[in-house]
């Protein structure tokens, strides 16, 4: 982080250094000793990557994703061996991806989502592991990553998509700035950010950083979005929401945050100067300074800098952006929503949008539970076999997860108020279950409660065993050279 020079910020924009090369040479040296492509296809890295993809997939709200992950997990070891074999033979391809457009909410437009095969996700995660490094119990197996990438990840005011750093780090930086007298702020999103990331510059940075042609080539392929349904998206005029061949990265890709941080590293450097603190979480940033004139001048400079990359932020006169929470300015004492919190001076509480989303999630659990219990009480099998007890566990997990996400709040009265609302939802579910089971048979009560009836276990025939089955495993010295099989 740059230290502020003696001269203070003024409203004169010429005081701000003009944007130079957006992605230029770095000084940390290239990675020449280790064979990165060989490390990429090692068992150590592929196993770590699958573990990360599996954990993320099982936590997905999509039943389709969870089912796909569970099926893949049944033969995960052989699946990873096949990926390694394809990587070793240079036959691995990122393909078969589908572009989906999901409504953000009433009047908020569409969110472009790329559904990628699990193998694609594993290899992208493996690339990230090699670039950023990873720790192991054995110091001999610990990998410190690529120096130039590590330098990007160590940017003090960049807090998104970086291991062991995130919202708490950003809040701490904001708190630090406010305590030092920087109480004026401007906050904005970068418009359509992920579809504007300049791929050639990001790829050039990695190619220079690693000095490994095979690894640089697969990184370039991993950043490219290959949509099998492009024609349908173009017909609905939705393809413009997705990245094309030269610009943009699929949001949600394991490499999207890294690409964002590489592209904006010069932004981070230039916007933290002359008494301004600019905290950025991927495409959202807040600038804090000693006066409105200083932060407004910095915001204009930021807009000029981003324009050189084909990006833009919201205009100060854009009332719709203010109303949608995409832009805000003023004095931090009046409060603003940032990083999911409403920050006012050094006070923090969950933002109104975060609270609303939490309430909605709890309501969905309750309503779905009622439907499940009603089906069970009528003798039908609920679609996912869940009942009262499973809904209570799900509600507990949701509440606990949300409490941890906002554990840095200083406004405990908000939690207490929400607790009373949660109590009402619990009582609602309990009373509903009691009504359904009053006077019902023991079997019906079990079904409503969500406790399996042994007598309703479906009959399954024995598996058919082939007359002769022979399997000769292939020796894969290349996959085993980094670490023994798990």
C-alpha positions as CSV (number, residue, x, y, z in Angstrom):
1,X,0.0,0.0,0.0
2,X,1.3,3.4,-0.9
3,X,1.9,6.0,1.8
4,X,0.3,9.3,1.2
5,X,2.7,12.1,0.1
6,X,2.9,15.3,2.0
7,X,0.7,17.3,-0.4
8,X,-3.0,16.8,0.4
9,X,-5.6,15.8,-2.2
10,X,-7.3,18.7,-3.9
11,X,-10.2,18.9,-6.3
12,X,-7.8,19.5,-9.2
13,X,-7.8,16.3,-11.2
14,X,-4.3,17.0,-12.6
15,X,-2.9,16.1,-9.2
16,X,-3.9,12.5,-9.8
17,X,-1.3,10.5,-11.7
18,X,-2.6,9.4,-15.1
19,X,-3.2,5.8,-15.9
20,X,-0.3,4.2,-17.7
21,X,0.2,0.6,-18.8
22,X,-2.7,-1.4,-17.5
23,X,-1.0,-4.7,-17.2
24,X,2.8,-4.2,-17.6
25,X,5.9,-6.1,-16.6
26,X,6.3,-7.2,-13.0
27,X,9.5,-7.3,-11.1
28,X,9.2,-10.5,-9.0
29,X,10.8,-12.7,-11.6
30,X,9.4,-15.7,-13.5
31,X,8.9,-19.2,-12.3
32,X,11.6,-21.3,-14.1
33,X,12.7,-24.0,-11.7
34,X,9.5,-26.0,-11.3
35,X,7.6,-27.8,-14.1
36,X,4.2,-26.2,-13.4
37,X,2.3,-28.3,-16.0
38,X,3.7,-31.5,-14.4
39,X,2.6,-30.2,-11.0
40,X,-0.8,-29.4,-12.4
41,X,-1.5,-33.0,-13.3
42,X,0.0,-34.5,-10.1
43,X,-2.2,-36.5,-7.7
44,X,-1.5,-34.0,-5.0
45,X,-3.0,-31.1,-6.9
46,X,-5.8,-33.0,-8.6
47,X,-6.9,-34.5,-5.2
48,X,-6.9,-31.1,-3.6
49,X,-8.9,-29.6,-6.4
50,X,-11.5,-32.3,-6.4
51,X,-11.9,-31.8,-2.6
52,X,-12.5,-28.1,-3.1
53,X,-15.0,-28.6,-6.0
54,X,-16.8,-31.3,-4.0
55,X,-17.2,-29.1,-0.9
56,X,-18.5,-26.2,-3.0
57,X,-20.9,-28.5,-5.0
58,X,-22.4,-30.2,-2.0
59,X,-23.1,-26.7,-0.5
60,X,-25.0,-25.6,-3.7
61,X,-28.7,-24.9,-3.4
62,X,-29.2,-26.7,-6.7
63,X,-30.3,-30.3,-6.3
64,X,-29.0,-31.0,-9.8
65,X,-25.5,-29.8,-8.8
66,X,-25.5,-31.8,-5.6
67,X,-26.7,-35.0,-7.4
68,X,-24.0,-34.6,-10.0
69,X,-21.3,-34.2,-7.4
70,X,-22.4,-37.2,-5.5
71,X,-22.4,-39.4,-8.6
72,X,-19.0,-38.2,-9.6
73,X,-17.8,-38.9,-6.0
74,X,-18.7,-42.6,-6.4
75,X,-15.8,-43.1,-8.9
76,X,-13.8,-40.0,-8.0
77,X,-10.4,-41.7,-8.0
78,X,-10.7,-43.2,-11.5
79,X,-12.2,-39.9,-12.7
80,X,-9.1,-38.0,-11.5
81,X,-6.8,-40.6,-13.0
82,X,-8.5,-40.0,-16.4
83,X,-8.1,-36.3,-16.1
84,X,-4.5,-36.7,-15.3
85,X,-4.0,-39.0,-18.3
86,X,-5.7,-36.5,-20.6
87,X,-3.6,-33.7,-19.2
88,X,-0.4,-35.8,-19.7
89,X,-1.4,-36.6,-23.3
90,X,-2.4,-32.9,-24.0
91,X,-5.9,-34.1,-24.9
92,X,-7.9,-32.4,-22.2
93,X,-10.4,-29.9,-23.5
94,X,-12.7,-27.4,-21.7
95,X,-16.0,-28.0,-23.4
96,X,-19.6,-28.9,-23.0
97,X,-20.5,-25.7,-21.0
98,X,-24.0,-24.3,-21.0
99,X,-25.0,-20.6,-20.5
100,X,-28.0,-20.0,-18.3
101,X,-29.7,-16.7,-17.5
102,X,-31.3,-16.5,-14.1
103,X,-33.5,-13.6,-13.0
104,X,-31.9,-11.5,-10.3
105,X,-35.2,-10.3,-9.0
106,X,-38.1,-8.0,-10.0
107,X,-36.7,-5.4,-12.3
108,X,-33.0,-6.3,-11.7
109,X,-32.3,-8.1,-15.0
110,X,-30.6,-11.4,-15.6
111,X,-27.6,-13.1,-14.1
112,X,-25.5,-15.0,-16.6
113,X,-24.4,-18.4,-15.2
114,X,-22.1,-20.9,-16.9
115,X,-22.7,-24.5,-16.1
116,X,-19.4,-26.4,-16.6
117,X,-18.8,-30.1,-16.4
118,X,-17.2,-31.3,-13.2
119,X,-13.9,-32.1,-15.0
120,X,-13.6,-28.5,-16.2
121,X,-14.1,-27.2,-12.7
122,X,-11.5,-29.6,-11.3
123,X,-8.8,-28.5,-13.8
124,X,-9.6,-24.8,-13.3
125,X,-9.3,-25.2,-9.6
126,X,-6.0,-27.2,-10.1
127,X,-4.6,-24.3,-12.1
128,X,-5.5,-21.9,-9.3
129,X,-3.8,-24.2,-6.7
130,X,-0.6,-24.2,-8.7
131,X,-0.6,-20.4,-9.2
132,X,-1.6,-19.4,-5.7
133,X,0.2,-22.1,-3.8
134,X,-1.0,-24.5,-1.1
135,X,0.2,-25.7,2.3
136,X,0.6,-29.3,3.5
137,X,1.4,-31.1,6.7
138,X,4.8,-31.9,5.2
139,X,6.9,-28.8,4.5
140,X,8.5,-30.7,1.7
141,X,5.1,-30.9,-0.1
142,X,4.1,-27.3,0.6
143,X,4.0,-25.2,-2.6
144,X,4.4,-21.4,-2.4
145,X,2.9,-20.6,-5.8
146,X,4.1,-18.3,-8.5
147,X,5.8,-15.2,-7.1
148,X,4.1,-12.7,-9.5
149,X,0.7,-14.2,-8.6
150,X,1.5,-14.2,-4.9
151,X,2.4,-10.5,-5.2
152,X,-1.1,-9.8,-6.7
153,X,-2.7,-11.7,-3.8
154,X,-0.8,-9.7,-1.2
155,X,-2.2,-6.4,-2.4
156,X,-3.4,-5.0,1.0
157,X,-6.6,-3.3,-0.1
158,X,-7.8,-6.1,-2.4
159,X,-10.0,-8.4,-0.3
160,X,-12.0,-10.6,-2.7
161,X,-11.2,-14.0,-4.0
162,X,-8.0,-14.3,-1.9
163,X,-7.4,-17.2,0.5
164,X,-7.5,-16.2,4.2
165,X,-8.8,-12.8,3.3
166,X,-12.3,-11.4,2.7
167,X,-15.0,-9.3,4.2
168,X,-13.5,-9.0,7.7
169,X,-10.2,-7.8,6.2
170,X,-12.1,-5.2,4.1
171,X,-14.1,-4.0,7.1
172,X,-11.0,-3.6,9.1
173,X,-9.4,-1.5,6.4
174,X,-12.5,0.7,6.3
175,X,-12.5,1.0,10.1
176,X,-8.8,1.9,10.0
177,X,-9.4,4.6,7.4
178,X,-12.3,6.1,9.3
179,X,-10.4,6.2,12.6
180,X,-7.6,8.2,10.8
181,X,-10.1,10.9,9.7
182,X,-11.1,9.6,6.2
183,X,-14.8,10.0,6.7
184,X,-15.9,11.1,3.2
185,X,-16.6,8.2,0.8
186,X,-17.6,7.3,-2.7
187,X,-18.7,3.7,-3.4
188,X,-19.5,2.0,-6.7
189,X,-19.7,-1.3,-8.7
190,X,-17.9,-1.7,-11.9
191,X,-20.5,-2.2,-14.6
192,X,-20.8,-5.6,-16.2
193,X,-17.3,-6.3,-14.8
194,X,-16.7,-10.0,-15.5
195,X,-17.7,-9.6,-19.2
196,X,-15.2,-6.7,-19.5
197,X,-12.0,-8.4,-18.2
198,X,-9.3,-8.1,-20.9
199,X,-8.2,-11.7,-21.6
200,X,-5.2,-10.9,-23.7
201,X,-3.6,-8.8,-20.9
202,X,-4.4,-11.4,-18.2
203,X,-3.0,-14.2,-20.4
204,X,0.1,-12.2,-21.1
205,X,0.7,-11.6,-17.4
206,X,0.5,-15.3,-16.6
207,X,2.7,-16.3,-19.6
208,X,5.4,-14.0,-18.4
209,X,5.0,-15.0,-14.8
210,X,5.3,-18.8,-15.3
211,X,7.7,-19.2,-18.3
212,X,6.0,-22.6,-19.0
213,X,4.4,-22.7,-22.4
214,X,2.2,-25.8,-21.7
215,X,0.9,-24.3,-18.4
216,X,0.3,-20.8,-20.0
217,X,-1.6,-22.5,-22.8
218,X,-3.9,-24.4,-20.5
219,X,-4.5,-21.3,-18.4
220,X,-5.5,-19.5,-21.6
221,X,-7.9,-22.3,-22.5
222,X,-9.3,-22.3,-19.0
223,X,-10.3,-18.6,-19.1
224,X,-12.1,-19.1,-22.4
225,X,-15.9,-19.6,-22.2
226,X,-17.1,-22.4,-24.5
227,X,-20.9,-22.3,-24.7
228,X,-22.6,-25.2,-26.5
229,X,-25.9,-23.2,-26.6
230,X,-24.5,-20.0,-28.1
231,X,-27.1,-20.0,-30.9
232,X,-30.0,-20.2,-28.6
233,X,-28.6,-17.4,-26.4
234,X,-28.1,-15.2,-29.4
235,X,-31.6,-15.9,-30.6
236,X,-32.9,-14.7,-27.2
237,X,-30.4,-11.8,-27.3
238,X,-28.8,-13.0,-24.1
239,X,-25.4,-13.9,-25.4
240,X,-24.2,-10.4,-24.9
241,X,-24.5,-11.1,-21.1
242,X,-21.7,-13.7,-21.4
243,X,-18.0,-13.4,-22.1
244,X,-16.8,-13.6,-25.8
245,X,-13.5,-15.0,-27.2
246,X,-11.4,-11.9,-26.4
247,X,-13.1,-10.2,-23.4
248,X,-14.6,-11.5,-20.3
249,X,-14.5,-14.4,-17.8
250,X,-17.3,-16.7,-16.7
251,X,-18.6,-15.5,-13.3
252,X,-18.2,-18.4,-10.8
253,X,-15.2,-19.9,-12.5
254,X,-12.4,-20.8,-10.1
255,X,-10.2,-18.4,-12.0
256,X,-12.5,-15.5,-12.4
257,X,-11.5,-13.7,-9.1
258,X,-7.8,-14.2,-9.9
259,X,-8.3,-12.8,-13.5
260,X,-10.1,-9.8,-11.9
261,X,-7.3,-9.1,-9.4
262,X,-4.7,-9.4,-12.2
263,X,-6.6,-7.0,-14.4
264,X,-7.2,-4.4,-11.6
265,X,-3.8,-4.5,-9.9
266,X,-2.8,-1.2,-11.5
267,X,-6.1,0.2,-10.4
268,X,-5.4,-0.9,-6.8
269,X,-2.0,0.7,-6.9
270,X,-3.1,4.0,-8.3
271,X,-6.3,4.5,-6.3
272,X,-4.5,4.1,-3.0
273,X,-2.4,7.3,-3.1
274,X,-2.5,11.0,-2.0
275,X,-4.5,10.3,1.2
276,X,-7.1,8.1,-0.4
277,X,-7.9,4.5,0.7
278,X,-9.6,2.4,-1.9
279,X,-10.8,-1.0,-0.6
280,X,-11.9,-3.4,-3.4
281,X,-13.8,-6.6,-3.3
282,X,-13.6,-7.9,-6.9
283,X,-15.8,-5.4,-8.8
284,X,-17.1,-3.4,-5.8
285,X,-14.9,-0.7,-4.2
286,X,-15.2,2.1,-1.7
287,X,-12.9,5.2,-1.6
288,X,-12.4,7.0,1.6
289,X,-10.7,10.4,2.1
290,X,-10.6,13.5,4.3
291,X,-13.1,15.6,2.2
292,X,-15.8,15.2,-0.4
293,X,-13.7,17.0,-3.0
294,X,-10.8,14.6,-2.5
295,X,-12.9,11.4,-3.0
296,X,-14.8,12.9,-5.9
297,X,-11.6,13.8,-7.7
298,X,-10.3,10.2,-7.0
299,X,-13.5,8.8,-8.3
300,X,-13.2,10.7,-11.6
301,X,-9.6,9.5,-11.9
302,X,-10.8,5.9,-11.2
303,X,-13.3,6.2,-14.0
304,X,-10.7,7.5,-16.4
305,X,-8.4,4.6,-15.5
306,X,-11.1,1.9,-15.9
307,X,-12.2,3.4,-19.3
308,X,-8.8,2.5,-20.7
309,X,-9.8,-1.2,-20.1
310,X,-13.2,-0.7,-21.6
311,X,-14.8,-0.6,-18.1
312,X,-17.0,2.0,-16.4
313,X,-18.6,2.9,-13.1
314,X,-21.8,4.6,-12.2
315,X,-22.3,8.3,-12.6
316,X,-22.9,10.4,-9.6
317,X,-26.2,11.6,-11.1
318,X,-27.5,8.1,-11.7
319,X,-30.5,8.0,-9.2
320,X,-31.4,4.4,-10.3
321,X,-27.9,3.2,-9.4
322,X,-28.2,4.9,-6.0
323,X,-31.6,3.3,-5.4
324,X,-30.3,-0.2,-6.5
325,X,-27.3,0.2,-4.1
326,X,-24.7,0.2,-6.9
327,X,-23.5,3.7,-6.1
328,X,-23.4,5.8,-3.0
329,X,-21.4,8.8,-1.6
330,X,-21.4,11.0,1.4
331,X,-20.1,11.0,5.0
332,X,-19.5,7.6,6.6
333,X,-21.3,8.9,9.7
334,X,-24.5,8.8,7.8
335,X,-23.9,5.1,6.9
336,X,-23.5,3.1,3.7
337,X,-23.9,-0.5,2.6
338,X,-20.6,-2.1,1.9
339,X,-19.4,-5.8,2.0
340,X,-22.9,-6.9,3.1
341,X,-22.9,-4.6,6.1
342,X,-24.3,-1.2,6.8
343,X,-21.3,0.7,8.1
344,X,-21.8,3.9,10.0
345,X,-18.7,5.5,11.4
346,X,-17.2,2.5,13.2
347,X,-20.6,0.8,13.8
348,X,-21.5,-2.3,11.7
349,X,-24.7,-4.2,11.3
350,X,-26.1,-6.5,8.5
351,X,-27.4,-4.4,5.6
352,X,-31.1,-4.2,4.9
353,X,-30.7,-6.3,1.7
354,X,-28.8,-9.0,3.7
355,X,-31.5,-9.1,6.3
356,X,-34.2,-9.3,3.7
357,X,-32.4,-12.2,1.9
358,X,-32.0,-14.0,5.2
359,X,-35.7,-13.7,6.0
360,X,-36.7,-14.9,2.6
361,X,-34.4,-18.0,2.9
362,X,-36.0,-18.8,6.3
363,X,-39.5,-18.4,4.8
364,X,-38.7,-20.7,2.0
365,X,-37.5,-23.4,4.4
366,X,-40.8,-23.1,6.4
367,X,-43.0,-23.1,3.3
368,X,-41.3,-26.1,1.7
369,X,-41.4,-28.0,5.0
370,X,-45.2,-27.4,5.2
371,X,-45.6,-28.8,1.7
372,X,-43.4,-31.8,2.5
373,X,-45.3,-32.5,5.7
374,X,-48.7,-32.2,4.0
375,X,-47.7,-34.7,1.4
376,X,-46.4,-37.1,4.0
377,X,-49.7,-36.8,6.0
378,X,-51.7,-37.6,3.0
379,X,-49.7,-40.8,2.4
380,X,-47.7,-39.5,-0.5
381,X,-43.9,-39.6,-0.5
382,X,-42.3,-36.2,-0.4
383,X,-40.0,-35.5,-3.4
384,X,-36.8,-35.3,-1.2
385,X,-38.0,-37.5,1.7
386,X,-37.7,-34.6,4.2
387,X,-40.0,-33.7,7.1
388,X,-40.3,-31.7,10.2
389,X,-37.0,-32.7,11.8
390,X,-35.0,-32.2,8.6
391,X,-36.5,-28.7,8.1
392,X,-35.5,-27.8,11.7
393,X,-32.0,-28.9,11.0
394,X,-31.9,-26.9,7.8
395,X,-33.2,-23.9,9.6
396,X,-30.5,-24.3,12.2
397,X,-27.8,-24.5,9.6
398,X,-29.1,-21.4,7.8
399,X,-29.3,-19.4,11.0
400,X,-25.8,-20.5,12.1
401,X,-24.3,-19.8,8.7
402,X,-25.8,-16.4,8.6
403,X,-24.6,-15.6,12.2
404,X,-21.1,-16.5,11.2
405,X,-21.2,-14.4,8.1
406,X,-22.2,-11.4,10.2
407,X,-20.3,-12.2,13.3
408,X,-18.5,-8.9,13.1
409,X,-21.6,-6.8,13.7
410,X,-21.6,-4.4,16.6
411,X,-25.4,-3.9,16.6
412,X,-26.4,-7.0,18.7
413,X,-30.0,-5.6,18.9
414,X,-30.4,-6.6,15.2
415,X,-29.6,-10.2,16.0
416,X,-32.0,-10.2,19.0
417,X,-34.8,-8.8,16.8
418,X,-34.2,-11.5,14.2
419,X,-34.2,-14.1,16.9
420,X,-37.8,-13.2,17.8
421,X,-38.7,-13.6,14.1
422,X,-37.0,-17.0,13.9
423,X,-38.9,-18.1,17.0
424,X,-42.2,-17.3,15.3
425,X,-41.2,-19.4,12.3
426,X,-40.2,-22.3,14.5
427,X,-43.5,-22.1,16.4
428,X,-45.4,-21.9,13.0
429,X,-43.7,-25.2,11.8
430,X,-44.3,-26.9,15.2
431,X,-48.0,-26.0,15.3
432,X,-48.4,-27.1,11.7
433,X,-46.8,-30.5,12.3
434,X,-49.0,-30.9,15.5
435,X,-52.2,-30.2,13.5
436,X,-51.2,-32.8,10.9
437,X,-50.3,-35.5,13.4
438,X,-53.1,-35.0,15.9
439,X,-55.2,-38.2,15.9
440,X,-53.0,-39.7,13.1
441,X,-51.5,-43.2,13.0
442,X,-48.0,-43.8,14.3
443,X,-46.9,-44.4,10.7
444,X,-48.3,-41.1,9.6
445,X,-46.7,-39.2,12.5
446,X,-43.3,-40.8,11.5
447,X,-43.7,-39.7,7.9
448,X,-44.6,-36.1,8.9
449,X,-41.7,-36.0,11.3
450,X,-39.4,-37.2,8.6
451,X,-38.2,-40.4,10.3
452,X,-37.8,-43.3,7.9
453,X,-40.2,-46.3,8.2
454,X,-38.3,-49.5,7.8
455,X,-41.4,-51.2,6.4
456,X,-41.4,-48.7,3.5
457,X,-37.9,-49.6,2.4
458,X,-38.0,-50.3,-1.4
459,X,-37.0,-53.8,-2.5
460,X,-33.7,-54.0,-4.4
461,X,-32.6,-57.0,-6.5
462,X,-29.1,-58.4,-6.1
463,X,-26.5,-57.0,-8.6
464,X,-25.7,-59.2,-11.6
465,X,-22.0,-60.2,-11.5
466,X,-20.3,-60.8,-14.9
467,X,-19.0,-64.3,-15.5
468,X,-15.4,-63.0,-15.8
469,X,-14.2,-59.6,-14.9
470,X,-10.6,-58.6,-15.2
471,X,-9.1,-55.2,-14.6
472,X,-5.4,-54.3,-15.1
473,X,-4.6,-50.9,-13.7
474,X,-2.4,-48.6,-15.8
475,X,0.8,-47.5,-14.3
476,X,0.9,-43.7,-14.0
477,X,4.3,-42.7,-12.9
478,X,3.7,-39.1,-14.0
479,X,0.7,-38.7,-11.7
480,X,2.5,-40.2,-8.8
481,X,5.8,-38.2,-9.0
482,X,4.6,-35.4,-6.7
483,X,2.9,-37.3,-4.0
484,X,1.6,-40.8,-3.1
485,X,-2.0,-41.6,-3.9
486,X,-4.5,-40.6,-1.2
